[in-house]
Amino acid sequence: MSDHKETPRQLSLGAFLMGAGHHIAAWRDPAGAPQAALNFRNFVRAAQKAEAARFDLVFLADSASIREVESPSLELEERAVRFEPLTLLSALAAVTERIGLVGTASTTYNEPFNIARRFASLDRLSGGRAGWNLVTSSNPSDPGNFGQDALPDHAERYRRAHEFHEVVRGLWDSWDEGALLYDKAAGVLFDPQKLHPLNHAGEFYRVRGPLNVPPSPQGHPVVVQAGASDDGRETAARTAEAVFSAHQSFEEAAEFYGDVKERLSRYGRSRGSLKILPGVSPVVGRTEEEARQKFRSLQDRIDPVVGLALLRPIAGGVDLSAYPLDGPLPELPPTNAGKSRQKLLIDLARRKGLSIRELYLEIAGARGHWQLVGTPAQIADELEYFFRNEAADGFNIMPPQLDWGLDDFIELVVPELRRRGLFRSEYAGRTLRDHLGLARPVSRRASVRPVPTPAE
């Protein structure tokens, strides 16, 4: 009988870094760093704190435009000012050693070769810690920055994304293992039989290849996805290795988890090949009252005009300022932007009977993600329940205010998770794949040596 004991399943944790924090009024908190979204030391401190706590990764979202240029002061409160993610992550790679570095890049406003090269470069520079959050973009202000009049249709954006991913993945597979020889004596730099042009010609892209950045120690960057519509779920099952999701209840999270995991078999994938990490914004206090007071201190700083601006992306063109703030949410037309987020928030308002004001207050901290307010044990209870009951493989932590919010979670909740055997005390490896428990990808274009045919 073997004495081997299977390692207990443990959850993954990401630190979702957002300027001053995720709450819409975080920038007004007196404790926040000045000009937090442009303060590099602010990001360094957060990344190093998350790494010291043994988080799997830090994550940066992105948007390529300012939504309301006629009202820039309001847009600043919606975090329009931000660094380009790969530039910032490359800088953070130099001041961290183990934590994963995941950034967002759109398939609608980029070219596949550039994205493949940039993320492969970050992956090499960081020793195998990079991840690409693949998005199709839903911001209606983005097209004007790229010579377009409007967002492409939702279905077209996802068709483009599928082909975009295929091209990027093919480029990442340009080099076989051991292709680079650097044999000085023989004067041989690489084995040309192990370098593969792509020669892709599809509906949207024509790309020759090969990529001029060889693979990192983890093979290639981890692919992350965040859409929750039916198209988004299918894209996740087809392309993603981690999913950042948004849910308001256990039932929603469990349904999403089960559905996406079930779809993996269509693409010959196992359930363990994809990690699902719901976003959660925890406000932690040593007592319930302390936690509630911290949350109130942020809620009380929300200007109603900013609150309405939060709801604009789901409104489908309806001007909500024309309706009573304390009245119900009106019927809204379907949007061509974030369909799953619109449905999530409308369902939330209907289910809880929320007024327009109550809805923006409800989402001001986490923008439709899971908002938790409580003691370390209470928050650990909630996270454990989701994790143990097939609603999550881990969580993307969204500090409401970056300074004290991340500190509180690390200092109060992480030790509680460790006491329950749910989270690591030390890293087991050096790459992002090591942290997430993902296999090193096998190149789909690797040189195949002919196998002798058995004699008949």
JOLIN-V336740 format. One record per residue. N is the residue number from 1. RES is the residue in one letter. PHI is phi in radians with two decimals (999 if undefined). OMEGA is omega in whole degrees, 0 to 359 (none if undefined). NEAR is the number of other ideal C-beta (glycine too) atoms within 12 Angstrom. Layout:
# JOLIN-V336740
n:N res:RES phi:PHI omega:OMEGA near:NEAR
n:N res:RES phi:PHI omega:OMEGA near:NEAR
This chain:
# JOLIN-V336740
n:1 res:M phi:999 omega:181 near:4
n:2 res:S phi:-1.34 omega:176 near:5
n:3 res:D phi:-1.57 omega:183 near:5
n:4 res:H phi:-1.15 omega:176 near:6
n:5 res:K phi:-2.02 omega:180 near:7
n:6 res:E phi:-1.15 omega:179 near:7
n:7 res:T phi:-1.16 omega:179 near:10
n:8 res:P phi:-1.04 omega:177 near:13
n:9 res:R phi:-1.13 omega:178 near:20
n:10 res:Q phi:-2.17 omega:183 near:29
n:11 res:L phi:-1.46 omega:176 near:40
n:12 res:S phi:-1.76 omega:178 near:46
n:13 res:L phi:-2.29 omega:171 near:44
n:14 res:G phi:-1.92 omega:173 near:49
n:15 res:A phi:-1.91 omega:182 near:48
n:16 res:F phi:-1.50 omega:186 near:45
n:17 res:L phi:-1.59 omega:181 near:49
n:18 res:M phi:-2.38 omega:174 near:46
n:19 res:G phi:0.72 omega:179 near:39
n:20 res:A phi:-1.37 omega:182 near:41
n:21 res:G phi:2.47 omega:186 near:45
n:22 res:H phi:-1.47 omega:178 near:44
n:23 res:H phi:-1.17 omega:186 near:46
n:24 res:I phi:-1.07 omega:180 near:41
n:25 res:A phi:-1.79 omega:183 near:33
n:26 res:A phi:-1.05 omega:182 near:45
n:27 res:W phi:-1.13 omega:180 near:38
n:28 res:R phi:-1.56 omega:179 near:24
n:29 res:D phi:-1.16 omega:182 near:31
n:30 res:P phi:-1.04 omega:183 near:16
n:31 res:A phi:-1.44 omega:185 near:23
n:32 res:G phi:-1.28 omega:177 near:30
n:33 res:A phi:-1.17 omega:178 near:27
n:34 res:P phi:-1.11 omega:181 near:16
n:35 res:Q phi:0.79 omega:191 near:17
n:36 res:A phi:-0.98 omega:184 near:34
n:37 res:A phi:-1.20 omega:180 near:29
n:38 res:L phi:-2.00 omega:184 near:20
n:39 res:N phi:-1.75 omega:184 near:24
n:40 res:F phi:-1.03 omega:180 near:24
n:41 res:R phi:-1.08 omega:176 near:19
n:42 res:N phi:-1.07 omega:180 near:32
n:43 res:F phi:-1.29 omega:178 near:39
n:44 res:V phi:-1.05 omega:181 near:25
n:45 res:R phi:-1.02 omega:183 near:27
n:46 res:A phi:-1.14 omega:181 near:44
n:47 res:A phi:-1.13 omega:180 near:40
n:48 res:Q phi:-1.23 omega:175 near:25
n:49 res:K phi:-1.12 omega:180 near:32
n:50 res:A phi:-1.14 omega:178 near:38
n:51 res:E phi:-1.18 omega:178 near:33
n:52 res:A phi:-1.09 omega:178 near:23
n:53 res:A phi:-1.50 omega:176 near:35
n:54 res:R phi:1.23 omega:172 near:31
n:55 res:F phi:-1.08 omega:177 near:44
n:56 res:D phi:-1.19 omega:191 near:45
n:57 res:L phi:-2.80 omega:163 near:51
n:58 res:V phi:-1.92 omega:186 near:48
n:59 res:F phi:-2.31 omega:176 near:46
n:60 res:L phi:-2.12 omega:172 near:43
n:61 res:A phi:-1.46 omega:179 near:36
n:62 res:D phi:-2.79 omega:170 near:33
n:63 res:S phi:-2.54 omega:187 near:32
n:64 res:A phi:-1.68 omega:182 near:29
n:65 res:S phi:-2.70 omega:168 near:26
n:66 res:I phi:-1.66 omega:188 near:25
n:67 res:R phi:-1.14 omega:188 near:28
n:68 res:E phi:-2.09 omega:184 near:23
n:69 res:V phi:-1.19 omega:178 near:15
n:70 res:E phi:-1.38 omega:179 near:10
n:71 res:S phi:-2.30 omega:187 near:19
n:72 res:P phi:-1.07 omega:181 near:15
n:73 res:S phi:-1.14 omega:177 near:18
n:74 res:L phi:-1.27 omega:181 near:25
n:75 res:E phi:-1.12 omega:178 near:26
n:76 res:L phi:-1.04 omega:180 near:27
n:77 res:E phi:-1.28 omega:176 near:33
n:78 res:E phi:-1.74 omega:173 near:42
n:79 res:R phi:1.14 omega:178 near:34
n:80 res:A phi:-1.28 omega:182 near:27
n:81 res:V phi:-1.43 omega:182 near:23
n:82 res:R phi:-2.81 omega:173 near:30
n:83 res:F phi:-1.32 omega:170 near:29
n:84 res:E phi:-1.18 omega:192 near:21
n:85 res:P phi:-1.02 omega:184 near:37
n:86 res:L phi:-1.19 omega:176 near:34
n:87 res:T phi:-1.10 omega:180 near:21
n:88 res:L phi:-1.17 omega:181 near:34
n:89 res:L phi:-1.14 omega:177 near:44
n:90 res:S phi:-1.12 omega:176 near:28
n:91 res:A phi:-1.16 omega:179 near:24
n:92 res:L phi:-1.21 omega:178 near:40
n:93 res:A phi:-1.05 omega:183 near:34
n:94 res:A phi:-1.37 omega:183 near:19
n:95 res:V phi:-2.01 omega:174 near:24
n:96 res:T phi:-2.30 omega:183 near:33
n:97 res:E phi:-2.19 omega:189 near:21
n:98 res:R phi:-2.19 omega:189 near:32
n:99 res:I phi:-1.24 omega:178 near:44
n:100 res:G phi:-1.19 omega:185 near:54
n:101 res:L phi:-2.26 omega:186 near:53
n:102 res:V phi:-1.99 omega:180 near:55
n:103 res:G phi:-2.28 omega:184 near:43
n:104 res:T phi:-1.67 omega:172 near:38
n:105 res:A phi:-2.56 omega:186 near:43
n:106 res:S phi:-1.49 omega:175 near:38
n:107 res:T phi:-1.45 omega:181 near:38
n:108 res:T phi:-1.53 omega:186 near:36
n:109 res:Y phi:-2.17 omega:177 near:32
n:110 res:N phi:-2.48 omega:173 near:35
n:111 res:E phi:-1.87 omega:184 near:23
n:112 res:P phi:-1.02 omega:183 near:39
n:113 res:F phi:-1.10 omega:180 near:28
n:114 res:N phi:-1.10 omega:180 near:25
n:115 res:I phi:-1.15 omega:178 near:40
n:116 res:A phi:-1.02 omega:183 near:43
n:117 res:R phi:-1.22 omega:182 near:32
n:118 res:R phi:-1.13 omega:181 near:31
n:119 res:F phi:-1.24 omega:175 near:47
n:120 res:A phi:-1.11 omega:178 near:36
n:121 res:S phi:-1.14 omega:177 near:29
n:122 res:L phi:-1.06 omega:180 near:40
n:123 res:D phi:-1.10 omega:178 near:41
n:124 res:R phi:-1.15 omega:182 near:30
n:125 res:L phi:-1.07 omega:184 near:25
n:126 res:S phi:-1.65 omega:181 near:40
n:127 res:G phi:1.33 omega:177 near:25
n:128 res:G phi:1.65 omega:184 near:36
n:129 res:R phi:-2.09 omega:188 near:43
n:130 res:A phi:-1.57 omega:172 near:49
n:131 res:G phi:-2.51 omega:179 near:50
n:132 res:W phi:-1.89 omega:173 near:49
n:133 res:N phi:-1.53 omega:184 near:45
n:134 res:L phi:-1.40 omega:177 near:46
n:135 res:V phi:-2.23 omega:178 near:44
n:136 res:T phi:-1.75 omega:180 near:42
n:137 res:S phi:1.28 omega:179 near:38
n:138 res:S phi:-2.23 omega:181 near:37
n:139 res:N phi:-1.31 omega:183 near:36
n:140 res:P phi:-1.18 omega:177 near:30
n:141 res:S phi:-1.51 omega:183 near:27
n:142 res:D phi:-1.13 omega:188 near:29
n:143 res:P phi:-0.96 omega:182 near:23
n:144 res:G phi:-1.10 omega:178 near:18
n:145 res:N phi:-1.53 omega:184 near:20
n:146 res:F phi:-2.28 omega:176 near:20
n:147 res:G phi:1.23 omega:180 near:9
n:148 res:Q phi:-2.07 omega:182 near:18
n:149 res:D phi:-1.59 omega:184 near:11
n:150 res:A phi:-2.74 omega:175 near:19
n:151 res:L phi:-1.07 omega:169 near:31
n:152 res:P phi:-1.04 omega:178 near:27
n:153 res:D phi:-0.94 omega:183 near:18
n:154 res:H phi:-0.93 omega:181 near:29
n:155 res:A phi:-1.15 omega:178 near:20
n:156 res:E phi:-1.15 omega:179 near:20
n:157 res:R phi:-1.04 omega:181 near:37
n:158 res:Y phi:-1.33 omega:174 near:35
n:159 res:R phi:-1.09 omega:177 near:25
n:160 res:R phi:-1.07 omega:182 near:33
n:161 res:A phi:-1.09 omega:180 near:44
n:162 res:H phi:-1.07 omega:180 near:34
n:163 res:E phi:-1.20 omega:178 near:29
n:164 res:F phi:-0.97 omega:180 near:40
n:165 res:H phi:-1.09 omega:180 near:40
n:166 res:E phi:-1.03 omega:180 near:32
n:167 res:V phi:-1.17 omega:180 near:38
n:168 res:V phi:-1.06 omega:180 near:39
n:169 res:R phi:-1.09 omega:178 near:38
n:170 res:G phi:-1.11 omega:178 near:32
n:171 res:L phi:-1.18 omega:178 near:42
n:172 res:W phi:-1.13 omega:178 near:44
n:173 res:D phi:-1.61 omega:182 near:34
n:174 res:S phi:-1.11 omega:187 near:38
n:175 res:W phi:-1.94 omega:173 near:37
n:176 res:D phi:-1.36 omega:173 near:27
n:177 res:E phi:-1.02 omega:177 near:20
n:178 res:G phi:1.38 omega:181 near:18
n:179 res:A phi:-1.19 omega:181 near:26
n:180 res:L phi:-1.47 omega:185 near:21
n:181 res:L phi:-1.83 omega:183 near:20
n:182 res:Y phi:0.83 omega:179 near:14
n:183 res:D phi:-1.46 omega:184 near:12
n:184 res:K phi:-1.16 omega:183 near:8
n:185 res:A phi:-1.12 omega:182 near:7
n:186 res:A phi:-1.53 omega:182 near:10
n:187 res:G phi:1.22 omega:182 near:9
n:188 res:V phi:-1.94 omega:181 near:15
n:189 res:L phi:-1.43 omega:182 near:15
n:190 res:F phi:-2.64 omega:178 near:22
n:191 res:D phi:-1.56 omega:184 near:20
n:192 res:P phi:-1.10 omega:177 near:16
n:193 res:Q phi:-1.25 omega:182 near:17
n:194 res:K phi:-1.90 omega:176 near:26
n:195 res:L phi:-2.11 omega:191 near:29
n:196 res:H phi:-2.13 omega:167 near:29
n:197 res:P phi:-1.08 omega:182 near:18
n:198 res:L phi:-1.61 omega:180 near:29
n:199 res:N phi:0.93 omega:179 near:17
n:200 res:H phi:-1.50 omega:172 near:30
n:201 res:A phi:-2.41 omega:184 near:15
n:202 res:G phi:-2.32 omega:183 near:19
n:203 res:E phi:-1.16 omega:186 near:15
n:204 res:F phi:-1.97 omega:190 near:25
n:205 res:Y phi:-2.33 omega:170 near:31
n:206 res:R phi:-2.21 omega:186 near:16
n:207 res:V phi:-2.37 omega:181 near:29
n:208 res:R phi:-1.38 omega:187 near:19
n:209 res:G phi:1.26 omega:357 near:29
n:210 res:P phi:-1.35 omega:175 near:32
n:211 res:L phi:-1.27 omega:181 near:38
n:212 res:N phi:-1.72 omega:174 near:21
n:213 res:V phi:-2.19 omega:180 near:29
n:214 res:P phi:-1.20 omega:184 near:33
n:215 res:P phi:-1.11 omega:176 near:38
n:216 res:S phi:-1.58 omega:177 near:32
n:217 res:P phi:-1.03 omega:179 near:23
n:218 res:Q phi:-1.69 omega:178 near:35
n:219 res:G phi:1.64 omega:170 near:33
n:220 res:H phi:-2.70 omega:183 near:43
n:221 res:P phi:-0.96 omega:174 near:51
n:222 res:V phi:-1.23 omega:179 near:51
n:223 res:V phi:-1.67 omega:182 near:46
n:224 res:V phi:-2.03 omega:180 near:46
n:225 res:Q phi:-2.48 omega:186 near:42
n:226 res:A phi:-2.32 omega:181 near:46
n:227 res:G phi:-1.31 omega:182 near:41
n:228 res:A phi:-2.17 omega:173 near:38
n:229 res:S phi:-1.17 omega:179 near:33
n:230 res:D phi:-1.06 omega:176 near:20
n:231 res:D phi:-1.08 omega:180 near:29
n:232 res:G phi:-1.14 omega:179 near:39
n:233 res:R phi:-1.13 omega:180 near:33
n:234 res:E phi:-1.19 omega:177 near:27
n:235 res:T phi:-1.10 omega:178 near:39
n:236 res:A phi:-1.08 omega:181 near:46
n:237 res:A phi:-1.12 omega:184 near:33
n:238 res:R phi:-1.45 omega:191 near:33
n:239 res:T phi:-2.12 omega:195 near:41
n:240 res:A phi:-1.57 omega:173 near:44
n:241 res:E phi:-1.98 omega:172 near:44
n:242 res:A phi:-2.60 omega:180 near:43
n:243 res:V phi:-2.23 omega:171 near:51
n:244 res:F phi:-1.68 omega:186 near:47
n:245 res:S phi:-2.08 omega:180 near:46
n:246 res:A phi:-2.22 omega:181 near:42
n:247 res:H phi:-2.50 omega:180 near:38
n:248 res:Q phi:-1.85 omega:183 near:37
n:249 res:S phi:-2.60 omega:177 near:23
n:250 res:F phi:-1.08 omega:182 near:23
n:251 res:E phi:-1.06 omega:178 near:17
n:252 res:E phi:-1.11 omega:182 near:28
n:253 res:A phi:-1.14 omega:181 near:36
n:254 res:A phi:-1.18 omega:178 near:24
n:255 res:E phi:-1.12 omega:180 near:21
n:256 res:F phi:-1.09 omega:181 near:40
n:257 res:Y phi:-1.02 omega:182 near:34
n:258 res:G phi:-1.14 omega:182 near:20
n:259 res:D phi:-1.15 omega:182 near:27
n:260 res:V phi:-1.18 omega:179 near:45
n:261 res:K phi:-1.10 omega:179 near:31
n:262 res:E phi:-1.15 omega:182 near:21
n:263 res:R phi:-1.19 omega:183 near:29
n:264 res:L phi:-1.02 omega:183 near:28
n:265 res:S phi:-1.11 omega:179 near:15
n:266 res:R phi:-1.12 omega:183 near:15
n:267 res:Y phi:-1.97 omega:177 near:20
n:268 res:G phi:1.16 omega:184 near:11
n:269 res:R phi:-1.96 omega:177 near:23
n:270 res:S phi:-1.52 omega:181 near:17
n:271 res:R phi:-1.11 omega:181 near:18
n:272 res:G phi:-1.38 omega:182 near:17
n:273 res:S phi:-1.43 omega:181 near:33
n:274 res:L phi:-2.37 omega:178 near:41
n:275 res:K phi:-1.79 omega:180 near:46
n:276 res:I phi:-1.88 omega:188 near:47
n:277 res:L phi:-2.18 omega:177 near:52
n:278 res:P phi:-1.09 omega:174 near:47
n:279 res:G phi:-1.36 omega:177 near:42
n:280 res:V phi:-2.49 omega:179 near:47
n:281 res:S phi:-1.90 omega:184 near:43
n:282 res:P phi:-1.65 omega:170 near:50
n:283 res:V phi:-1.88 omega:190 near:44
n:284 res:V phi:-1.89 omega:173 near:42
n:285 res:G phi:-2.35 omega:178 near:30
n:286 res:R phi:-1.19 omega:171 near:20
n:287 res:T phi:-2.25 omega:177 near:17
n:288 res:E phi:-1.06 omega:181 near:20
n:289 res:E phi:-1.13 omega:178 near:14
n:290 res:E phi:-1.10 omega:179 near:21
n:291 res:A phi:-1.12 omega:180 near:32
n:292 res:R phi:-1.09 omega:180 near:20
n:293 res:Q phi:-1.15 omega:177 near:18
n:294 res:K phi:-1.06 omega:181 near:37
n:295 res:F phi:-1.19 omega:179 near:36
n:296 res:R phi:-1.07 omega:182 near:22
n:297 res:S phi:-1.08 omega:176 near:28
n:298 res:L phi:-1.50 omega:181 near:37
n:299 res:Q phi:-1.03 omega:183 near:30
n:300 res:D phi:-1.20 omega:182 near:16
n:301 res:R phi:-1.66 omega:183 near:28
n:302 res:I phi:-1.46 omega:172 near:34
n:303 res:D phi:-1.35 omega:180 near:25
n:304 res:P phi:-0.97 omega:179 near:26
n:305 res:V phi:-1.12 omega:177 near:23
n:306 res:V phi:-1.22 omega:177 near:30
n:307 res:G phi:-1.03 omega:178 near:33
n:308 res:L phi:-1.13 omega:179 near:35
n:309 res:A phi:-1.09 omega:176 near:33
n:310 res:L phi:-1.07 omega:183 near:38
n:311 res:L phi:-1.52 omega:184 near:43
n:312 res:R phi:-0.98 omega:182 near:33
n:313 res:P phi:-1.08 omega:180 near:35
n:314 res:I phi:-1.66 omega:191 near:38
n:315 res:A phi:-1.35 omega:178 near:33
n:316 res:G phi:1.08 omega:179 near:26
n:317 res:G phi:1.65 omega:179 near:17
n:318 res:V phi:-1.41 omega:178 near:23
n:319 res:D phi:-1.47 omega:184 near:15
n:320 res:L phi:-1.23 omega:178 near:33
n:321 res:S phi:-1.19 omega:178 near:20
n:322 res:A phi:-1.40 omega:182 near:12
n:323 res:Y phi:-1.92 omega:179 near:21
n:324 res:P phi:-1.06 omega:180 near:15
n:325 res:L phi:-1.01 omega:183 near:23
n:326 res:D phi:-1.71 omega:174 near:15
n:327 res:G phi:-1.74 omega:184 near:17
n:328 res:P phi:-1.28 omega:175 near:21
n:329 res:L phi:-1.18 omega:180 near:35
n:330 res:P phi:-1.26 omega:173 near:24
n:331 res:E phi:-1.14 omega:184 near:14
n:332 res:L phi:-2.08 omega:177 near:29
n:333 res:P phi:-1.27 omega:177 near:15
n:334 res:P phi:-1.05 omega:179 near:19
n:335 res:T phi:-1.78 omega:172 near:28
n:336 res:N phi:-1.64 omega:182 near:25
n:337 res:A phi:-1.64 omega:183 near:37
n:338 res:G phi:-1.52 omega:186 near:36
n:339 res:K phi:-1.14 omega:183 near:32
n:340 res:S phi:-1.17 omega:179 near:36
n:341 res:R phi:-1.21 omega:177 near:35
n:342 res:Q phi:-1.06 omega:181 near:32
n:343 res:K phi:-1.09 omega:181 near:28
n:344 res:L phi:-1.02 omega:186 near:37
n:345 res:L phi:-1.34 omega:176 near:39
n:346 res:I phi:-1.13 omega:178 near:33
n:347 res:D phi:-1.05 omega:179 near:24
n:348 res:L phi:-1.06 omega:181 near:33
n:349 res:A phi:-1.10 omega:181 near:33
n:350 res:R phi:-1.21 omega:184 near:19
n:351 res:R phi:-1.11 omega:183 near:18
n:352 res:K phi:-1.68 omega:181 near:19
n:353 res:G phi:1.11 omega:186 near:13
n:354 res:L phi:-1.45 omega:170 near:25
n:355 res:S phi:-1.33 omega:177 near:24
n:356 res:I phi:-1.03 omega:179 near:34
n:357 res:R phi:-1.09 omega:181 near:29
n:358 res:E phi:-1.13 omega:179 near:25
n:359 res:L phi:-1.19 omega:180 near:38
n:360 res:Y phi:-1.20 omega:174 near:39
n:361 res:L phi:-1.16 omega:181 near:35
n:362 res:E phi:-1.12 omega:186 near:34
n:363 res:I phi:-1.85 omega:185 near:41
n:364 res:A phi:-1.08 omega:182 near:40
n:365 res:G phi:-1.51 omega:189 near:40
n:366 res:A phi:-2.30 omega:175 near:42
n:367 res:R phi:0.94 omega:179 near:39
n:368 res:G phi:1.72 omega:174 near:39
n:369 res:H phi:-1.38 omega:186 near:41
n:370 res:W phi:-1.39 omega:178 near:40
n:371 res:Q phi:-1.78 omega:177 near:34
n:372 res:L phi:-2.12 omega:177 near:40
n:373 res:V phi:-2.34 omega:182 near:33
n:374 res:G phi:3.03 omega:180 near:31
n:375 res:T phi:-1.43 omega:178 near:26
n:376 res:P phi:-0.97 omega:181 near:33
n:377 res:A phi:-1.16 omega:180 near:23
n:378 res:Q phi:-1.12 omega:180 near:25
n:379 res:I phi:-1.21 omega:177 near:35
n:380 res:A phi:-1.08 omega:177 near:33
n:381 res:D phi:-1.01 omega:181 near:21
n:382 res:E phi:-1.12 omega:181 near:33
n:383 res:L phi:-1.10 omega:180 near:42
n:384 res:E phi:-1.11 omega:182 near:29
n:385 res:Y phi:-1.09 omega:178 near:23
n:386 res:F phi:-1.06 omega:185 near:35
n:387 res:F phi:-1.15 omega:185 near:35
n:388 res:R phi:-1.40 omega:185 near:22
n:389 res:N phi:-2.07 omega:171 near:17
n:390 res:E phi:0.97 omega:171 near:23
n:391 res:A phi:-2.15 omega:182 near:34
n:392 res:A phi:-2.89 omega:170 near:42
n:393 res:D phi:-1.76 omega:181 near:40
n:394 res:G phi:2.87 omega:187 near:40
n:395 res:F phi:-2.55 omega:173 near:49
n:396 res:N phi:-1.72 omega:187 near:49
n:397 res:I phi:-1.40 omega:184 near:51
n:398 res:M phi:-1.99 omega:183 near:42
n:399 res:P phi:-1.03 omega:181 near:50
n:400 res:P phi:-1.09 omega:173 near:47
n:401 res:Q phi:-2.29 omega:196 near:40
n:402 res:L phi:-1.07 omega:185 near:43
n:403 res:D phi:-1.19 omega:183 near:31
n:404 res:W phi:-1.32 omega:181 near:33
n:405 res:G phi:-1.16 omega:178 near:46
n:406 res:L phi:-1.21 omega:179 near:46
n:407 res:D phi:-1.04 omega:182 near:28
n:408 res:D phi:-1.08 omega:181 near:38
n:409 res:F phi:-1.13 omega:182 near:46
n:410 res:I phi:-1.16 omega:186 near:34
n:411 res:E phi:-1.41 omega:186 near:18
n:412 res:L phi:-1.96 omega:185 near:32
n:413 res:V phi:-1.56 omega:182 near:42
n:414 res:V phi:-1.00 omega:177 near:35
n:415 res:P phi:-1.04 omega:178 near:21
n:416 res:E phi:-1.18 omega:177 near:29
n:417 res:L phi:-1.12 omega:179 near:35
n:418 res:R phi:-1.17 omega:178 near:22
n:419 res:R phi:-1.05 omega:180 near:16
n:420 res:R phi:-1.58 omega:179 near:23
n:421 res:G phi:1.27 omega:186 near:18
n:422 res:L phi:-1.71 omega:185 near:30
n:423 res:F phi:-2.51 omega:184 near:34
n:424 res:R phi:-1.11 omega:170 near:28
n:425 res:S phi:-1.79 omega:178 near:16
n:426 res:E phi:-2.44 omega:173 near:16
n:427 res:Y phi:-1.22 omega:177 near:27
n:428 res:A phi:-1.65 omega:181 near:17
n:429 res:G phi:-2.60 omega:184 near:24
n:430 res:R phi:-2.02 omega:183 near:22
n:431 res:T phi:-1.83 omega:177 near:37
n:432 res:L phi:-1.09 omega:177 near:49
n:433 res:R phi:-1.09 omega:176 near:36
n:434 res:D phi:-1.01 omega:183 near:29
n:435 res:H phi:-1.12 omega:183 near:40
n:436 res:L phi:-1.45 omega:182 near:44
n:437 res:G phi:1.25 omega:180 near:28
n:438 res:L phi:-1.79 omega:180 near:34
n:439 res:A phi:-1.24 omega:174 near:18
n:440 res:R phi:-1.19 omega:184 near:23
n:441 res:P phi:-1.18 omega:176 near:27
n:442 res:V phi:-1.62 omega:180 near:17
n:443 res:S phi:-1.05 omega:179 near:28
n:444 res:R phi:-1.47 omega:181 near:20
n:445 res:R phi:-2.14 omega:183 near:31
n:446 res:A phi:-1.06 omega:178 near:21
n:447 res:S phi:-1.04 omega:180 near:20
n:448 res:V phi:-1.88 omega:178 near:13
n:449 res:R phi:-1.37 omega:180 near:9
n:450 res:P phi:-1.07 omega:179 near:6
n:451 res:V phi:-1.72 omega:180 near:6
n:452 res:P phi:-0.99 omega:177 near:6
n:453 res:T phi:-1.39 omega:179 near:6
n:454 res:P phi:-1.03 omega:178 near:5
n:455 res:A phi:-1.15 omega:179 near:4
n:456 res:E phi:-1.49 omega:none near:3
